[in-house]
Amino acid sequence: MQQVTVSSLVRYLKNSLDQDHNLQKIYVSGEISNYHRHFSGHLYFTLKDEYAAISCVMFKSAASTLGFEPKTGDKVIVYANVSIFESSGQLQLYVLKITPQGYGDLYARYEALKKKLSEEGKFDLGHKKEYTITYPERIAILVGDHSAAMSDIRRSFERRWPLCQTDYYPVLVQGNDAAKDIIEKLKDADEKDYDAIILARGGGSFEDLFCFNDEALVNCIYGLRTFIVTGIGHEQDFTLCDFVADLRAATPTAAVELITPDITEVSKLIDEYESDLKQIMYDLCAKKRMEFDYLTARLFHYQERLSSINERIDAAVTLIRTSIQHKIARYEERVDHYDDSMSLNLDLKLNNARLLYKRLNTLLEAYNAENVLKRGYSLIVQEDRVVKRKADLKKDVFQVRFADGMIDAVERN
């Protein structure tokens, strides 16, 4: 008799189920019971009808794409694979998608449009704008007029960032005309250079939120120049606007929190900066005070050196002045001596010159022709020359000069 182990048997059954195309990617309808969301993000529940029940698990990766939060008692259609969990040998459904039975064609339209827009690249991360504004100044909010979401957003801004200018654009958030109204308001806000736009709505059923799955609205958001964050419904609600937006928030309040700083934290940061700045200024002043004291000490040192140099200069000036005065006095004495000596020499020479002049003048007077003529002598003059000898006469006619005049004379043989 052939024997097999439990694990071999269970593995055989699992492989058989996994290879059975009739049990893979099938739709199963039923009612959810014992619903539980694990902290890991996996969903565990039982799908049952009036005659049978089967365990179900939906892993986090698949559960993150749900557009709603399932709950016990919901009638749903699951898209799943049939298999066995080997550790317990339990037959269960590995759920890939969950569609509420009440949504019918509406959910199918949602899935089809989501696939179409995704293939067109409307949800690509590369197209999403990065939010780089730390302290926003102007934000536009598109939300239902007088709605709970509007009140929540107002309170959030007042609590977190009251310094921001918030401009509210009341819009329809439900019904056939809602998408058109939202598109008009989005285009209007996009032209006014806001730091960001918030598109928000409070919670509601899948049907209530369906206006946010409008294709024209998605295309409008895709073409915006302004950064946009959505906060539509609750955390488990996903609309096509959430997928195309630059940032998706779980709730309207969370949308505010994602794009604004907390003024309390900013105040604390400012206090820290103020404290740091004061410490920096204190340290800087202390450093500069030390430098000042050092420079002052050096200045006093240089002043002392300068005073010493001034004293030495004064002493040198006094010494030079005394030396110069002494030399001047000596030169004055020598000049006076030379002056006296020169005066004596000049007087002596002048006296000798006077005596010589008198002698020469006496001799000149003695030899002066006029004086000789006055004593009775005469001069023979021919052609304005004195004739000293007879042989020097050139002509018979000549002049005889006396003391009192001149006469012409003729030589006779």
Secondary structure, DSSP 4 states (H G I P E B T S, - for coil): -----HHHHHHHHHHHHHT-GGGSSEEEEEEEEEEEE-TTS-EEEEEE-SS-EEEEEE-HHHHTT-SS---TT-EEEEEEEEEEETTTTEEEEEEEEEEETTTTHHHHHHHHHHHHHHHTTTT-GGGSPP---SS-SEEEEEE-TT-HHHHHHHHHHHHH-TTSEEEEEE---SSTTHHHHHHHHHHHHHTTT-SEEEEEE----TTTTGGGG-HHHHHHHHT-SS-EEEEESSTT---HHHHHSSEE-SSHHHHHHHHS--HHHHHHHHHHHHHHHHHHHHHHHHHHHHHHHHHHHHHHHHHHHHHHHHHHHHHHHHHHHHHHHHHHHHHHHHHHHHHHHHHHHHHHHHHHHHHHHHHHHHHHHHH-HHHHHHTT--EEEETTEE--SGGG--SSEEEEEETTEEEEEE---
